[in-house]
Amino acid sequence: MKNKPIIIFAVVLLLALGSWYYFSQKSSTDSLETTETQVTGDTPSLPAGGMETGELSASDTTAPEVKEFTIASDHFSFVPNSMQVKKGDRVKITFSNPAGTHDFKIDEFSVATAKLSAGQNATVEFVADKAGAFEYYCSVGNHRAMGMWGTLVVTE
């Protein structure tokens, strides 16, 4: 009976890991179903100069199509983890952060939010003026290395 505490510990550990896996999968599924709904919470103030880039001038005669996305942080990942737009589209992304501290960045378009606390959200807008596949990510700590990144695909 020397192994009894080890066996009990192993069973408890397996139950805990199984529960975590079940609820993380359920949370991911729930997030996927609600990513296009209105995000609520505090909106952080933007620093001087704003976070938005690629603004259209009033002299533009044709407005590009606006593609709107809501992206949520979810256990060191983004949901959804990919987006696709056409070159020239105006892209509006609302980043929702239900837990922890995270941000959202796309280097190639100079897009970034402030670091958001749990319950906050922020919106960025830009024109997708380059074709290709571009990584968006969280720059907090080692979150990017832990899988908190996704891909924006801009087609011609």
C-alpha positions in Angstrom: 0.0 0.0 0.0 3.0 2.3 -0.3 1.8 3.3 -3.8 -1.8 4.3 -2.7 -0.9 8.1 -2.4 0.8 8.0 -5.8 -2.2 6.3 -7.4 -4.7 8.8 -5.8 -2.5 11.7 -7.0 -2.4 10.3 -10.5 -6.2 9.8 -10.7 -6.8 13.3 -9.4 -4.3 14.7 -11.9 -5.9 12.9 -14.8 -9.4 14.1 -13.7 -8.1 17.7 -13.5 -6.4 17.5 -16.9 -9.4 15.9 -18.5 -11.7 18.6 -17.1 -9.4 21.4 -18.3 -9.3 19.9 -21.8 -13.0 19.5 -21.9 -13.8 23.0 -20.8 -11.0 24.5 -23.0 -12.5 22.8 -26.0 -16.0 23.9 -25.1 -14.8 27.5 -24.5 -13.1 27.5 -28.0 -16.3 26.2 -29.6 -18.4 28.8 -27.7 -16.0 31.6 -28.8 -16.1 30.5 -32.4 -19.9 30.7 -32.4 -19.9 34.2 -30.9 -17.0 36.0 -32.6 -19.3 38.1 -34.7 -21.4 39.4 -31.9 -21.0 42.8 -30.3 -18.2 42.9 -27.8 -18.8 44.6 -24.5 -16.5 45.9 -21.8 -14.3 48.8 -21.2 -12.6 50.3 -24.1 -9.1 51.5 -23.3 -8.1 55.0 -24.3 -5.8 55.3 -27.2 -2.5 57.0 -26.8 -1.8 60.3 -28.4 -1.6 59.8 -32.2 -4.0 56.9 -31.9 -3.5 53.2 -32.8 -5.2 53.4 -36.1 -3.1 53.4 -39.3 -3.8 53.6 -43.0 -6.6 56.2 -42.7 -8.3 57.2 -45.9 -8.2 60.8 -46.9 -11.3 62.8 -47.8 -10.1 63.0 -51.4 -10.5 59.2 -52.0 -13.3 58.8 -54.6 -14.0 55.1 -54.0 -14.2 53.7 -50.6 -12.9 50.2 -50.2 -15.1 47.4 -48.8 -14.9 47.3 -45.0 -14.2 43.8 -43.6 -15.0 43.5 -39.9 -13.7 40.9 -37.6 -13.9 40.2 -33.9 -11.0 38.4 -32.4 -10.9 37.1 -28.9 -8.0 35.9 -26.8 -8.6 32.3 -25.5 -6.1 30.4 -23.5 -3.0 31.8 -25.2 -4.6 31.6 -28.7 -6.7 33.8 -30.9 -10.2 32.9 -32.0 -10.4 32.9 -35.0 -6.8 32.3 -35.8 -7.1 33.3 -39.5 -8.7 36.1 -41.5 -8.9 36.7 -45.2 -9.4 40.0 -47.1 -8.7 41.4 -50.5 -6.0 43.9 -51.2 -7.4 47.4 -50.9 -10.1 46.4 -48.3 -10.5 48.5 -45.2 -10.1 46.1 -42.3 -11.7 46.8 -38.9 -10.7 44.4 -36.1 -12.2 44.5 -32.6 -10.0 42.7 -30.2 -11.8 41.3 -27.2 -9.8 40.2 -24.1 -12.0 38.3 -21.6 -9.1 37.2 -19.3 -5.5 38.0 -18.6 -3.4 40.7 -20.1 -3.0 40.7 -23.9 -2.5 42.9 -26.9 -2.9 42.5 -30.7 -0.3 43.4 -33.3 0.3 43.2 -37.1 3.7 44.6 -37.8 3.5 44.9 -41.6 0.5 47.3 -41.3 1.7 49.1 -38.2 -1.3 47.9 -36.3 -1.3 47.5 -32.5 -3.6 47.8 -29.5 -2.5 48.8 -26.0 -2.1 46.0 -23.5 -5.6 45.1 -22.4 -6.7 43.8 -19.0 -9.5 41.3 -18.6 -12.8 42.5 -19.9 -11.4 45.2 -22.1 -11.5 45.5 -25.9 -10.1 47.8 -28.5 -10.7 48.4 -32.2 -8.1 49.0 -34.9 -8.6 49.9 -38.6 -6.3 49.9 -41.5 -6.2 49.4 -45.3 -4.8 46.1 -46.4 -2.6 47.6 -49.1 -0.1 44.7 -49.4 -0.9 41.1 -50.6 0.5 38.1 -48.7 0.2 36.2 -45.5 0.8 38.3 -42.4 1.1 37.1 -38.8 -0.9 38.8 -36.0 0.2 38.1 -32.5 0.2 39.0 -28.8 3.5 40.6 -27.8 3.0 40.2 -24.0 5.7 38.0 -22.5 6.1 34.7 -24.3 2.5 34.6 -25.4 3.4 34.5 -29.1 5.8 31.5 -28.5 3.0 29.8 -26.6 0.7 29.9 -29.7 -1.0 33.3 -29.4 -0.8 34.2 -33.1 -2.8 33.9 -36.3 -2.6 34.7 -40.0 -4.2 37.5 -42.0 -4.2 36.5 -45.7 -4.5 39.4 -48.2 -5.3 38.3 -51.7 -4.9 40.3 -54.9 
